[in-house]
Amino acid sequence: MVAQDLQEGFVHLVRLGWDLHGLGVGTSLVLPVGGRPVLEVLGAGETRVRIAVVRRECGWAFIWRPWWARWWRPGEWVWAEADNAADVIASAAIV
């Protein structure tokens, strides 16, 4: 990943974290030394969901399933630019 892509993805994750915070959902931004940043969200029952952001031809998307899963399946992704991205993630990923 290019540095510019990492920065742009980081900005999307921070925005999502702030939007989820506005919905009353606790988040933590994880910045690993040797990998991509992810947003860790505390779900029901103290489970942690990791939200990643990936760049595709059509734009940026948030995913919350393992990287090897088919991320185009419904309920496992949302466009990062969507106005309701935080709402979708709060209802689908944090159960």
RARACOR-V197889 format. One record per pair of residues at least 6 apart in sequence whose ideal C-beta (glycine too) atoms are under 7 Angstrom apart, sorted by the first residue. I is the first residue (numbers start at 1). GAP is how many residues later the second one is. D is the distance in Angstrom with one decimal. If there is no record, write none. Layout:
BEGIN
i = [I:I]
gap = [GAP:GAP]
d = [D:D]
END
This chain:
BEGIN
i = [1:5:9:9:9:9:10:12:12:12:13:13:13:13:14:16:16:16:16:16:17:17:17:19:20:20:20:20:20:21:23:23:25:25:25:26:27:27:27:28:29:29:30:30:30:31:36:38:38:38:39:40:40:41:41:41:41:42:43:43:43:44:44:49:49:49:50:51:51:51:51:52:53:53:53:54:54:59:59:59:60:60:61:61:61:61:62:62:62:62:62:63:63:63:64:64:64:65:65:69:71:75:78:78:78:79]
gap = [35:50:27:28:44:51:27:41:48:68:16:24:26:40:15:23:35:46:69:70:10:12:22:67:7:21:66:69:70:6:63:67:16:65:69:16:12:13:14:12:8:10:7:8:10:6:16:12:13:14:12:8:10:8:10:52:53:6:6:51:52:50:51:15:44:45:14:11:13:38:42:11:7:9:27:7:9:20:21:22:20:21:16:17:18:19:15:16:18:23:27:8:13:14:12:25:29:6:11:7:6:17:7:10:11:6]
d = [6.9:5.8:7.0:6.9:4.4:6.8:5.4:4.8:5.5:4.4:6.3:5.8:4.7:5.6:6.8:5.9:6.7:6.4:6.2:6.1:4.3:6.0:5.3:3.6:5.3:6.5:5.0:7.0:6.4:6.4:5.9:5.4:6.1:5.8:6.3:4.7:5.5:6.7:5.2:4.6:6.3:5.8:6.4:5.0:5.3:5.0:6.4:4.6:6.3:5.1:4.3:5.4:5.5:4.8:6.2:6.9:5.7:6.1:5.1:4.2:6.6:6.7:5.9:5.4:4.9:6.1:6.8:5.4:5.0:6.5:7.0:5.4:5.6:5.6:5.8:5.7:6.0:6.1:6.9:5.9:3.8:6.8:5.1:6.8:5.6:6.0:6.5:5.3:5.5:6.1:6.4:4.7:6.4:4.8:6.6:6.8:4.3:6.5:4.5:6.5:4.9:5.1:5.0:4.4:6.3:6.9]
END
